[in-house]
Amino acid sequence: TSESVTEGHPDKMCDQISDAILDALMEKDPMSRVACETAVTTGLVLVMGEITTNAYVDIQKIVRETVREIGYDRAKYGFDCDTCGVLTAIDEQSADIADEEIDAIGAGDQGMMFGFAANETEDYMPYPISLAHKLARRLTEVRKNGTLPYLRPDGKTQVTVEYDENGKPFRLDAVVLSTQHDEKVTQEQIHKDIKRYVFDPILPAHMI
């Protein structure tokens, strides 16, 4: 079983804000040292960490543009890129980890990975996580292109795959999808639309 979340999920939202700040700093000063974390709650973004750089970036502007791109652009969504509070608490990096010797280590004290190389899929990821990612991407696609305008940015997909005795995926045991949506839409409508516009184009019929 593997799960994937859409760009409006709070965890993913924090990652995208931190990434956008890192990208902006690296673009102006490739030697920037950036250990940046983001926390969010309703109406508030907190950016904190340690940064050593010769560049200047407008963190507040980067935060708001990132949140707007995700799709939180009105208060009734629980978050509004134009009116949310943005707090920054940034220090210079400690000399202990800003040492040039750290270059030999690469990422220093932070690293994250998932899965392993597998020949089950074109992207070399295990089948369950690959399918969960595809469903999450499709959910975002039908929200942003206007196919399902009642969707909101936060969503999650989960796929459980049964493998045969040779270690090959042969059956989808369970597929779960949850999504934020406008208050007016019925569960029946959501079920019908998600099947038609998300599940049917992505899930292989012979595996169901």
VOBA-1610 file (N, C-alpha, C; in pm, whole numbers, padded with zeros to 5 digits, always signed):
BEGIN
Thr+00084-00120+00000Thr+00000+00000+00000Thr+00088+00124+00000Ser+00058+00218-00089Ser+00130+00346-00093Ser+00031+00459-00110Glu+00068+00577-00059Glu-00021+00692-00074Glu+00054+00810-00133Ser-00023+00901-00190Ser+00033+01023-00248Ser-00062+01137-00214Val-00009+01257-00197Val-00095+01371-00167Val-00082+01477-00275Thr-00186+01556-00293Thr-00184+01662-00395Thr-00115+01786-00339Glu-00095+01885-00427Glu-00016+02002-00390Glu-00081+02086-00280Gly-00212+02071-00258Gly-00280+02150-00156Gly-00277+02087-00017His-00222+01965-00005His-00209+01901+00126His-00108+01982+00208Pro-00135+02007+00337Pro-00045+02093+00416Pro+00102+02051+00413Asp+00130+01920+00421Asp+00270+01875+00418Asp+00336+01911+00286Lys+00265+01885+00177Lys+00319+01911+00043Lys+00332+02062+00020Met+00236+02137+00074Met+00239+02282+00062Met+00366+02338+00127Cys+00398+02289+00246Cys+00519+02333+00316Cys+00644+02302+00233Asp+00648+02182+00176Asp+00763+02143+00093Asp+00779+02237-00026Gln+00667+02272-00089Gln+00674+02356-00209Gln+00722+02498-00176Ile+00681+02550-00060Ile+00725+02683-00019Ile+00876+02681+00010Ser+00922+02582+00088Ser+01065+02570+00117Ser+01146+02554-00012Asp+01095+02470-00103Asp+01164+02446-00231Asp+01173+02575-00313Ala+01065+02653-00314Ala+01062+02776-00394Ala+01164+02877-00341Ile+01179+02883-00209Ile+01278+02973-00148Ile+01419+02926-00184Leu+01442+02795-00172Leu+01572+02738-00210Leu+01604+02769-00357Asp+01507+02744-00446Asp+01529+02768-00590Asp+01566+02914-00616Ala+01493+03006-00553Ala+01517+03149-00576Ala+01657+03189-00529Leu+01700+03136-00415Leu+01832+03168-00363Leu+01943+03107-00448Met+01924+02981-00489Met+02027+02914-00571Met+02042+02981-00708Glu+01931+03034-00759Glu+01935+03102-00889Glu+02023+03227-00882Lys+02016+03299-00770Lys+02093+03424-00756Lys+02233+03400-00700Asp+02246+03300-00613Asp+02376+03269-00552Asp+02389+03117-00538Pro+02453+03054-00637Pro+02464+02906-00636Pro+02537+02852-00514Met+02609+02938-00442Met+02681+02891-00323Met+02600+02910-00194Ser+02474+02945-00208Ser+02387+02962-00090Ser+02382+02834-00008Arg+02379+02851+00124Arg+02358+02737+00216Arg+02219+02754+00274Val+02130+02662+00244Val+01990+02680+00281Val+01937+02561+00358Ala+01900+02584+00484Ala+01829+02484+00564Ala+01699+02552+00605Cys+01597+02537+00522Cys+01473+02614+00536Cys+01355+02521+00559Glu+01278+02548+00662Glu+01159+02469+00692Glu+01036+02561+00693Thr+00922+02505+00658Thr+00798+02582+00658Thr+00692+02509+00738Ala+00613+02585+00814Ala+00497+02530+00885Ala+00376+02614+00846Val+00261+02548+00830Val+00139+02623+00798Val+00025+02582+00890Thr-00062+02678+00915Thr-00190+02651+00979Thr-00288+02748+00916Thr-00414+02740+00950Thr-00514+02824+00883Thr-00474+02971+00886Gly-00454+03028+00769Gly-00425+03170+00757Gly-00285+03214+00796Leu-00192+03118+00818Leu-00059+03156+00863Leu+00048+03065+00804Val+00157+03127+00755Val+00274+03054+00707Val+00394+03099+00790Leu+00467+03002+00847Leu+00588+03033+00921Leu+00708+02972+00848Val+00801+03059+00808Val+00923+03014+00740Val+01040+03033+00837Met+01112+02923+00863Met+01219+02933+00963Met+01338+02851+00919Gly+01452+02875+00982Gly+01569+02796+00951Gly+01695+02878+00950Glu+01796+02823+00883Glu+01927+02888+00878Glu+01970+02901+00732Ile+02002+03024+00692Ile+02041+03050+00553Ile+02165+03138+00552Thr+02264+03097+00475Thr+02381+03181+00449Thr+02389+03204+00299Thr+02380+03331+00256Thr+02376+03361+00113Thr+02419+03505+00088Asn+02463+03531-00034Asn+02492+03668-00077Asn+02374+03726-00155Ala+02268+03647-00170Ala+02154+03690-00249Ala+02047+03752-00160Tyr+01958+03829-00224Tyr+01838+03876-00154Tyr+01716+03825-00231Val+01624+03765-00160Val+01496+03727-00221Val+01385+03774-00129Asp+01271+03805-00190Asp+01154+03850-00114Asp+01076+03726-00070Ile+01104+03678+00051Ile+01044+03553+00099Ile+00892+03564+00104Gln+00841+03678+00152Gln+00697+03697+00160Gln+00631+03682+00022Lys+00691+03743-00078Lys+00637+03736-00214Lys+00643+03592-00268Ile+00753+03522-00243Ile+00767+03383-00289Ile+00660+03295-00225Val+00638+03315-00094Val+00535+03237-00023Val+00398+03260-00088Arg+00362+03385-00109Arg+00228+03416-00162Arg+00210+03364-00305Glu+00315+03376-00386Glu+00305+03326-00525Glu+00292+03174-00527Thr+00363+03106-00437Thr+00357+02960-00430Thr+00218+02915-00387Val+00163+02980-00285Val+00029+02945-00235Val-00076+02973-00342Arg-00058+03083-00418Arg-00153+03114-00527Arg-00149+03007-00635Glu-00029+02965-00673Glu-00013+02862-00776Glu-00078+02730-00733Ile-00070+02699-00604Ile-00133+02577-00552Ile-00285+02585-00566Gly-00340+02705-00549Gly-00485+02722-00568Gly-00560+02777-00448Tyr-00487+02810-00341Tyr-00552+02870-00224Tyr-00556+03021-00241Asp-00662+03070-00306Asp-00667+03212-00337Asp-00797+03279-00292Arg-00865+03217-00196Arg-00982+03282-00137Arg-01007+03228+00003Ala-01061+03313+00089Ala-01075+03280+00230Ala-01165+03159+00253Lys-01266+03139+00166Lys-01359+03028+00190Lys-01292+02892+00169Tyr-01171+02890+00110Tyr-01095+02766+00098Tyr-01018+02735+00226Gly-01027+02829+00325Gly-00953+02809+00449Gly-00816+02873+00443Phe-00780+02924+00325Phe-00648+02985+00309Phe-00653+03081+00191Asp-00595+03197+00208Asp-00594+03296+00100Asp-00453+03354+00087Cys-00394+03336-00031Cys-00255+03378-00053Cys-00235+03528-00032Asp-00341+03608-00052Asp-00325+03753-00042Asp-00340+03806+00100Thr-00413+03732+00186Thr-00440+03785+00320Thr-00378+03702+00432Cys-00318+03586+00400Cys-00259+03504+00507Cys-00139+03574+00568Gly-00112+03546+00695Gly+00006+03600+00759Gly+00130+03523+00716Val+00242+03591+00700Val+00368+03525+00666Val+00474+03572+00767Leu+00521+03479+00851Leu+00624+03511+00950Leu+00755+03444+00910Thr+00865+03516+00919Thr+00995+03456+00888Thr+01086+03464+01011Ala+01155+03355+01038Ala+01253+03350+01148Ala+01377+03280+01093Ile+01466+03360+01032Ile+01583+03306+00963Ile+01711+03353+01032Asp+01799+03259+01063Asp+01932+03290+01117Asp+02037+03249+01015Glu+02162+03293+01038Glu+02273+03241+00956Glu+02307+03101+01002Gln+02358+03021+00908Gln+02393+02884+00944Gln+02508+02879+01042Ser+02503+02779+01129Ser+02611+02755+01224Ser+02741+02727+01149Ala+02852+02779+01200Ala+02983+02756+01137Ala+03018+02608+01136Asp+02961+02532+01231Asp+02991+02389+01240Asp+02947+02312+01116Ile+02832+02353+01057Ile+02785+02281+00939Ile+02805+02360+00811Ala+02859+02481+00823Ala+02888+02561+00703Ala+03032+02541+00658Asp+03099+02447+00721Asp+03240+02419+00691Asp+03255+02366+00548Glu+03365+02404+00482Glu+03387+02359+00344Glu+03402+02208+00335Glu+03444+02144+00444Glu+03462+01999+00440Glu+03329+01927+00415Ile+03219+01996+00443Ile+03088+01933+00426Ile+03063+01903+00278Asp+03134+01972+00187Asp+03117+01948+00043Asp+03140+01802+00008Ala+03230+01739+00080Ala+03263+01599+00051Ala+03147+01506+00084Ile+03057+01552+00173Ile+02946+01467+00217Ile+02823+01485+00128Gly+02809+01604+00068Gly+02692+01628-00017Gly+02582+01696+00061Ala+02479+01623+00096Ala+02360+01684+00156Ala+02376+01716+00304Gly+02490+01679+00364Gly+02508+01711+00505Gly+02414+01630+00594Asp+02335+01702+00675Asp+02255+01632+00776Asp+02113+01601+00733Gln+02078+01630+00607Gln+01939+01608+00566Gln+01931+01523+00440Gly+01836+01432+00439Gly+01814+01351+00320Gly+01685+01272+00336Met+01616+01249+00226Met+01491+01173+00234Met+01476+01093+00106Met+01430+00970+00118Met+01411+00889-00003Met+01292+00796+00016Phe+01238+00748-00094Phe+01128+00653-00087Phe+01147+00546-00192Gly+01125+00420-00152Gly+01119+00312-00249Gly+01254+00266-00299Phe+01253+00208-00417Phe+01371+00145-00473Phe+01349+00132-00623Ala+01457+00116-00697Ala+01443+00099-00841Ala+01374-00034-00871Ala+01271-00029-00954Ala+01196-00151-00988Ala+01158-00144-01135Asn+01151-00260-01202Asn+01115-00260-01344Asn+00966-00280-01366Glu+00886-00256-01261Glu+00740-00272-01271Glu+00675-00159-01350Thr+00740-00043-01354Thr+00679+00076-01414Thr+00782+00151-01499Glu+00733+00240-01584Glu+00820+00320-01670Glu+00907+00417-01590Asp+00857+00459-01473Asp+00936+00553-01392Asp+01025+00481-01290Tyr+01034+00350-01301Tyr+01122+00268-01216Tyr+01088+00275-01067Met+00964+00313-01038Met+00918+00312-00899Met+00828+00191-00879Pro+00815+00142-00754Pro+00722+00032-00728Pro+00581+00068-00775Tyr+00507-00032-00822Tyr+00377-00008-00884Tyr+00279+00071-00796Pro+00266+00037-00665Pro+00166+00109-00584Pro+00191+00259-00574Ile+00317+00301-00551Ile+00344+00445-00537Ile+00333+00514-00672Ser+00371+00446-00780Ser+00360+00504-00914Ser+00214+00534-00948Leu+00126+00439-00916Leu-00017+00456-00945Leu-00079+00563-00855Ala-00039+00566-00728Ala-00091+00668-00636Ala-00052+00808-00684His+00073+00824-00732His+00118+00953-00786His+00037+00992-00910Lys+00012+00896-00999Lys-00064+00925-01121Lys-00205+00973-01088Leu-00268+00909-00990Leu-00404+00950-00950Leu-00402+01091-00890Ala-00301+01120-00808Ala-00292+01252-00746Ala-00269+01360-00852Arg-00184+01329-00950Arg-00159+01426-01058Arg-00286+01450-01140Arg-00360+01342-01167Arg-00484+01354-01244Arg-00590+01436-01168Leu-00595+01415-01036Leu-00690+01490-00953Leu-00660+01640-00961Thr-00533+01676-00957Thr-00493+01816-00970Thr-00525+01869-01110Glu-00503+01786-01210Glu-00527+01825-01349Glu-00674+01862-01373Val-00767+01776-01327Val-00910+01803-01353Val-00961+01919-01269Arg-00891+01951-01160Arg-00927+02071-01082Arg-00880+02196-01156Lys-00756+02195-01201Lys-00698+02316-01260Lys-00747+02345-01402Asn-00784+02241-01478Asn-00830+02267-01615Asn-00980+02294-01623Gly-01047+02293-01506Gly-01189+02330-01502Gly-01285+02215-01527Thr-01234+02092-01546Thr-01323+01977-01566Thr-01414+01958-01445Leu-01355+01965-01325Leu-01432+01953-01200Leu-01405+02079-01115Pro-01476+02187-01145Pro-01447+02317-01082Pro-01478+02321-00933Tyr-01553+02224-00882Tyr-01588+02226-00740Tyr-01478+02168-00651Leu-01373+02114-00711Leu-01262+02059-00632Leu-01178+02171-00571Arg-01115+02140-00457Arg-01023+02233-00392Arg-00886+02167-00381Pro-00782+02243-00340Pro-00645+02194-00359Pro-00602+02071-00279Asp-00662+02044-00164Asp-00611+01934-00080Asp-00673+01800-00121Gly-00589+01698-00137Gly-00640+01565-00172Gly-00538+01459-00141Lys-00584+01334-00137Lys-00494+01223-00107Lys-00540+01099-00183Thr-00445+01020-00230Thr-00478+00893-00295Thr-00401+00781-00225Gln-00461+00662-00227Gln-00394+00545-00167Gln-00428+00422-00249Val-00326+00344-00280Val-00342+00227-00366Val-00284+00104-00297Thr-00362-00003-00289Thr-00315-00131-00236Thr-00311-00232-00350Val-00192-00289-00374Val-00172-00379-00487Val-00142-00520-00436Glu-00205-00619-00498Glu-00175-00759-00465Glu-00076-00813-00569Tyr+00028-00879-00520Tyr+00131-00936-00607Tyr+00112-01087-00617Asp+00149-01145-00731Asp+00140-01291-00747Asp+00264-01360-00688Glu+00269-01491-00701Glu+00378-01566-00639Glu+00514-01538-00702Asn+00514-01474-00821Asn+00640-01437-00888Asn+00681-01293-00857Gly+00607-01229-00766Gly+00641-01092-00729Gly+00597-00989-00830Lys+00497-01023-00913Lys+00446-00929-01013Lys+00309-00876-00968Pro+00284-00744-00984Pro+00152-00690-00949Pro+00046-00746-01042Phe-00064-00801-00985Phe-00166-00857-01075Phe-00308-00814-01039Arg-00328-00746-00924Arg-00464-00709-00887Arg-00462-00587-00796Leu-00556-00493-00821Leu-00574-00379-00730Leu-00672-00421-00621Asp-00622-00428-00499Asp-00705-00472-00388Asp-00794-00359-00337Ala-00738-00236-00332Ala-00816-00121-00286Ala-00757+00008-00343Val-00846+00099-00378Val-00803+00232-00422Val-00887+00334-00344Val-00820+00426-00274Val-00889+00526-00194Val-00851+00664-00245Leu-00950+00753-00257Leu-00922+00890-00297Leu-01008+00983-00212Ser-00946+01082-00153Ser-01024+01183-00080Ser-00983+01320-00131Thr-01077+01413-00132Thr-01047+01545-00186Thr-01132+01653-00119Gln-01072+01770-00105Gln-01148+01888-00064Gln-01245+01924-00176His-01359+01984-00138His-01456+02024-00241His-01548+02132-00187Asp-01619+02199-00278Asp-01719+02298-00239Asp-01829+02231-00157Glu-01894+02309-00074Glu-01998+02254+00013Glu-02121+02207-00065Lys-02148+02268-00179Lys-02274+02243-00249Lys-02280+02110-00322Val-02166+02051-00356Val-02166+01929-00437Val-02200+01807-00350Thr-02276+01714-00407Thr-02317+01595-00331Thr-02211+01485-00339Gln-02214+01393-00243Gln-02123+01279-00245Gln-02146+01195-00371Glu-02273+01181-00410Glu-02306+01102-00529Glu-02238+01159-00654Gln-02242+01293-00665Gln-02181+01359-00780Gln-02029+01340-00779Ile-01970+01354-00660Ile-01825+01335-00647Ile-01787+01193-00688His-01858+01094-00636His-01828+00953-00668His-01833+00930-00819Lys-01939+00981-00881Lys-01958+00963-01025Lys-01847+01031-01105Asp-01815+01156-01068Asp-01716+01233-01143Asp-01574+01179-01124Ile-01540+01141-01000Ile-01405+01089-00974Ile-01384+00959-01052Lys-01487+00874-01054Lys-01475+00750-01131Lys-01452+00781-01279Arg-01532+00872-01332Arg-01528+00900-01476Arg-01401+00974-01518Tyr-01361+01075-01439Tyr-01253+01163-01483Tyr-01117+01132-01421Val-01114+01056-01312Val-00986+01025-01248Val-00956+00876-01253Phe-01045+00793-01199Phe-01018+00649-01193Phe-01013+00584-01332Asp-01117+00607-01413Asp-01126+00537-01542Asp-01008+00566-01635Pro-00959+00691-01645Pro-00846+00716-01735Pro-00712+00661-01682Ile-00701+00638-01552Ile-00573+00601-01491Ile-00564+00453-01455Leu-00668+00400-01394Leu-00660+00261-01344Leu-00675+00161-01458Pro-00582+00066-01469Pro-00592-00036-01575Pro-00708-00131-01545Ala-00802-00141-01640Ala-00926-00217-01618Ala-00899-00364-01580His-00796-00424-01639His-00771-00566-01615His-00718-00593-01473Met-00678-00485-01401Met-00626-00503-01265Met-00735-00487-01158Ile-00851-00436-01200Ile-00955-00402-01102Ile-01035-00528-01064
//
